[in-house]
Amino acid sequence: MSSGSRYEYRGFMMDVSRNFFPKKDILGLLDSMAMYKLNKLHLHLTDDQGWRVEIPGLPELTQIGSKRGHDLKELSSLLVTLGSGPFTNSSGSGYYTVDEYKQILKYAKARHIEVIPEIDMPGHSHAAIMSMEARHRDKGDDEYTLIDREDKSRYLSVQQFRMNSLNPCIESTYHFIDHVVKELVAMHKVSPSLVCWQDFI
């Protein structure tokens, strides 16, 4: 094996869904990665506990899904988890705007680092589900609904979340996935390449 093909993936994974770190911290991380010649930043952008990147056309993902606070009905934010506290100004809340995300991608590219976005699905999707439920309540829009409201089954995930899995039996789930992936691909035009990690595939 030639030395040029050894250790092609020298990566670091950052989970910003469960505990959010602002753009400036990610840029600092990229500087450190470049110093150690790491070349892949795997960004865990979504999970049950938070949705961290703005998706044009689906503002609810960040209006609701990017915040954790004391709202037992989850109408304005997700439930408090992981010690994020009752207010929405902790590391439990936050997201990257499209411009901020592109800035991260450009900063990484300049340092020969590929950003790999992870959109967790079909499980671990509580933030997305509650966001699209807010869209349904506010706009009566079911184009991106992720659950079947006629389904009366009750379950809890291992992390004690109800409604945390996308329903693969409804067409709107695929509309949602298609929209999110297309917008991410559009953002990644400023990056060397796009590897979109999904549990769904």
N, C-alpha and C positions, 0 to 999 in steps of 0.2 A: 504494500500500500504506500503510495507516495505521500510525502509529508503535507502536500497541498490539500489532500482530502481528509486528513485526520481532524477530529474535533470540529466538524463543520457547524454543529449546533452547540454554541457556547452561550447558554441562556440563563435568564433570570425571570421568575414568575412573580408578579405583583398582584395581589388581590385587593383591588380598590372598591369592590362591591361591598364587602363586609365592613371595611374601614377605609374611608375615602382619603386620598392624598391629593392636594391641589396641584395644578400644572407646574408650579415652581419646584415642588418636591420631585416630580417626575423628571423635570429637566436636570435637576441635580443628580438624580439617580442615573440618568443617561450619561452624564459626565463621568461618574464613577465607573459605570460599565465600560465606557470607552477606554478608561485608564487601564482596566484589567483585560482589555481586548475581548469582552463579551459582545456577541453579535445578534442576540435575539432577546427581545423583551416581550414576554407573554403577559398581556394585560387582561386580567379577569374582570371584565367590565360589568357583568350582570350576574345576579344570583337572587335567591329569595329575599335577601336583606337590602338590595339596592340596585337601581339601574343608573349607570354612571356616564352615559354618552347621549348627547342630544341627537334625536332622529327627526329630521324635518318631516312635517306632516303628521307626526304623532307626539304633540307637545306634552300629553299626559304622562308619558314615560318619565319625564324629568319633573313635571309639576307635582306628581304624586310619588312615582317610583324612586325618585332620588332622595326622598326625605324620610327620616324616621323621627317620630315624636309621640306624644301622649294623645293618641286618637284611637280609642278602642274599636271604633267602627271602620277605621282606615279610609275615611272619606277625603282627608286632606294630606295624609302621610301614612307611611307604613308603621307597624307597631315597633316599639322600642325593642331592640335586641342587642346582644353583645356589649352591654353596658353603655349604650349610646345616650342614655338619659332622656328626660321628658321633652327636651327642647330640640329644635331643628338646627341648632348652630354648632353641633358637635361633629366628630368624625363619622357619625352615622348618616350624615347628609352631605350632599354635594354632587356635582356632575361637571363634565367637560362640554362646553359649547362646541359647535362645529368648528369654529375658528380656533379654539384652544386645542382641540384634538388634532387639527391639521398642523398647528404649530409644533405639537409633540412629534408628529410624524416627520416633519421637515427637520427638526432638531436631531431626531434619531438618524435620519438618512445622512445628514452631514457627518455623523460619527460612525457611519457604516453599520448601523443597527437596524434590524427589521423589527417592527412592532407587529405582534401577532394578537389580534383582538379575539377574546373569547366571549361569545354570547351563549350562556348556558341554557340549553333546552333539550328535550321537552320537560325534564324535571327542573327543580330549583328555579322556577319561573314565577314565584309569588309576586314579585315586584311588577312584572309585566302584566300578569293577570289582573291585579288590583288597579293598575293604571288603565287598562282597557275597560274595566268595569266602570271606572270614573267617566271614561269617554261615553259609554253607553248611557249612564245616568244623565250626563250633562247635555249630550247631543242626540241621544236616541240612535246612535250609530253602532250598528252591529257588524260592519265590514271587517273589523279586526278583533272581534270577540274571540276569546281563547278558551271559554268553557261552555258547556251545554247547560243552560239554566233548567232544562227539564230533568237533568240527572240528579236524582235525590240521594245518591250514595254519599256516605260520610267517611272521611279518612283523615289521618294525620301523617305527615311525612316523619322521617326519623328525627328531624329537627323540630317537630311539633307544629308544622305549618299545615293549615287547611288550604285547599286550592293552590297547589304549587306545581301542577303538571299541565302542560298544554294538551288540549284534547285533539288527537290526531284524526278524529272522525268527523270534524266539521271543516268546511271549506275556508272559513274565515281564519283559521289557524295558519293556513298556507298563504293567505293574503298578507298576514302579519309578517311571517318569516320572509317572504319575498320582498316586502317593502323594507324591512330592516336591513337585509343583506344588500339590496341594491344601494341603499343610502351609505352603508359602510364602504362598499366598493367604490362609490363615487368619492368619498373622503380619502380613500387610500390611493387615489391617482397621484398624490404627491409623494408616495412611498415606493420603495423599490419593488415590492410585491405584496400580495395579500394572501395570507393563509387564514381562513376563517374557521376556527375550531368550534365545532358544535357537537354536543352529545347526540344531537338529533340524527346525524349521519351515521 
